[in-house]
Amino acid sequence: MAEARFRHRRLSELPLDARPRTEDEAYACQDALVARLKEHYGGETVGYKIACTNPIAQELLHMKEPFRGRMLSSFYFESPASLETDHFFMRVIEAEFAFRMARDLAPASRPVPAEEIADAVEGILAGIEIVDSRFDDWTTVGAESLIADNACHAAWIRGQLERDWRGIDLGGQEVRLAVNGEVVQTGSGAAVLGHPLNALEWLVRHLHSRGATLKAGEYITTGVTTNIYMGQRGDRIRAEFGRLGAVDLDLA
């Protein structure tokens, strides 16, 4: 999978003798892939992406539960951003809420109450994730292969950090995705497990089940709030999040 990324090649599927068969094997593959990506591109991990929190995404990928990947500094951009279309195969554009952690959460030795998780949040951001896959048909290769491929994370474009976020109704906040000045998708924070904080809580439980936890300064994207849009060369994309502002991306 690492070589497919470096050489910009597609895969029909993973060979049987290299295909993860369980969630544990899939995340072990993901860890190995992320290590190779950091070695090749430089930089560090900056947080997590959560996938399949939206019923539309779950139906598309035939998944009943979320899964997660790692975000890397080499593929992290400030809005406004301009990215080369040819760097990606699919360019799935996802307007997403994201959190930044103010401090480390408690280790996995005890459950973390929802209020404690929220209290550890420094602020919230608008963002666009670009989802991409090396697989010819990402909807049929199965959960384990998608997890192994770092949950199909390709890039993240972030907006401004809003620290005074407690009074914002994140579940009810409308999100609009506009392309070349025309709104093409609408949604809200309710699309991601009912509320973006629910997605964050899912990630904390998931990490704790694997002996890990969230750290200060990490970013967490919580999943697509609208239907997906397949970006095309020349698109000028704007994701609008009301009081949280907007994120702009040009595909060159």
N, C-alpha and C positions, 0 to 999 in steps of 0.2 A: 504493500500500500504506500509506503514511503517512496519507493522508486516510481510508482505511478504518479505521485504528486510531483516529484522532482522533474520527471520527463514529460509531464502533462499527457499521460496516456490513460485510456479508459480500461476497465476490467469488466468482463461479463459476470464473473463471480470469483470468490476466493477458491483456490484449489482445496479439494476435500481434506488433504492432510494438513492444511494450514487454516482451516475454517473453524472459528470458535463454535462450540456446541452448547455452552452454558453462558449465563451472564457473567460469572466469575472469569471464565476464559476470555470473554469479549472485553471486559475492562482491563484485563492483563495485557491484551493486544493493544488496547487504546493507550495504556501507559507506555508501552514500548514504542508505539508510533509517535506519540508526543515527544518522547526523548529524542527520537531520530529527527523530528522536525526542528526541535530547538538546536540540536547539533548542527543541522544544515543551515538554518536561517538565522540563528542567533536569537537573543532575547530570552524572555521568561514567560511562564504562565501568569496570567493576570486575573484569572477567575474561572467561572463555569458558565456554560450555556445549558439551559434545560430545554429538551425537545419533547414534542408530543404532549404538551399541556392543553392543546386546543383540540376539540372534537374533530375539526376539519383535518388536522394533521394526523390524528389517530386513525381516522377512516382511510386517509390516503395511504398510510404506511401499514395498515392492518395491525395496529398496536393498541393495547388496552391501557398501558401504563406509560408514564414519562420515562425518559432516560436522559443521560447528561454527557457532555463533552467538556474539554478544556479550551479556554481561550488563551491565545498567545499574543505577546506584545508585537510580534512581527506582522500580525494581521489586524491590528487595532489602529483606528484612524479617528481623527477629530472631524466633526462636521464644520464646514462643508468639505466634502471629499470628492475626488475624481479618481476612478479606478479603471484599469484597462479591461475591457470586456473579454479579451482573449485569455485572461488569466483564469477564467472559470469555464466550466462546461455548462452549468444549468442557470446560475444567477437567480436563485430563488430569493426574492426580496421579502423580508419579514420585519414588520414594524413591531417593536417589543419594548416593554418596560424593563428597566434594569435597576438593580440596587448596588450600592457600594457599602461595604462593611466598615464600621468605625473601629471595631475591636474584634479580637478573637472570640469565638464562641467556646463554651465549655467543651472539654473533650467528650468522647463518646461513652464515658462511664455512666452517664445519667441522661434521661430525656430532658430536652430543653423546651420549656413552655413557650407558646406562641408569642406572648408579650415580651419575653426575654429576647427572642429572635428579633422582633421589631425594634426593641430598645438598642440592639447592637448595630442597627442600620444608620450609616452616616447620612445618606441621602438617596434620592431616586433620580433616574435619568431617562430621557427618551433615547431610543436607539434603533438602528437598522442592522439586522444580521443578514449576511449573504450566506445562504446554504448552498452547498455544492456537493457533488458526489462523483467519485471515480467510476461507480458502477453504471453500466449501460441502462439498467432499470432499477432504480433505488427503491421502488415500491414493492419489489418481489424478492429481494435477496435475504430478507429476514432481519429481525431485531439484532441478533448477535453480530452480523456483519456491519450493520449501520453503527452500532456502538463501537466496534473495533476501528471503524474509519473516523474516529473522533466525533461521532454524532453528526457527521457531514458539515462540521463548522468550517467556513471558508474565510470570513472577515466580519468585523464589527465596526460600525461607525457610530460614535457616541455624541450625544448632545451635552448640554450644560448640567452640572450637578445641582439639584434643588434640595437644600438641606431642610427647608421648612415645608415638609411634605405631609405632616400628620393630618392637616386639615383638608387634604385633597381626597376626594372619593375616587380611589384608584379603580375600583370595580366598575363604577359608573362613568369614568372618564372616556369620552369618545376619542377614537383614534381614526385619522383619515390618511389614506395613502394616495398621493397625487402623482401622476406621471405626465410630464410636459404640460402642466397647468390644469389637468383634468383629474378630478377625483375618481379613482378606479376601484377602491376598496374602502369600506368603513368597518369599524369594530369597536371594541372597548376592552378594558381590563378584565371584565367578567368572562372573556373568552378563555382565559388561562386559569383553569381549575376554579373558576368562580371569582378569583381575585389574585392579583400578582403576589400578595403575601402568602397565599396558599401554596403557590409554586415554590417560593423560597422555603417554606416550612417543609415541603416535600423533599427538597434538596438536602436540608439539614438532617432529616431522618435517614435519607439514603446514605449520606456520607457517614453518619454515625454507625449505620449497619455495616460499614466497611472499615471502621476504625479511624475515620478521618473527621475533620471539622472545617468550618469556614474560618478564614484568617482576616485580620485587619487589612484594609486596602483592596481586598478582592472585589471584583465586579461579578454580578450574576444576572444574566439575561433570562427572562421568565417565559418566553415562548410567543409565538405569533398571535397578534390580537385581531387580525382580519383574516380573510382568505389570502392565499399566497398569490404573488405576482411574479411572473417570469420576466426578468429584466432583459432588455434588448440594447444593442449598441445605439448610442445617441439619446437614450432616455435621461431625462432630468427628473429625478425622483425626490419627493419631499414627503416625509412622514410627520404629521402634525398631532401633537399630544396636548392641546389646550394650554393650560397654565404652565405645563412643563416645557413648552416651546416646540421647536421643529428640528428635524435632522434632514440634511440635504446631501444627496449623492448623485453625481453625474457618471454615467457609464460611457467611457470614451472608446 
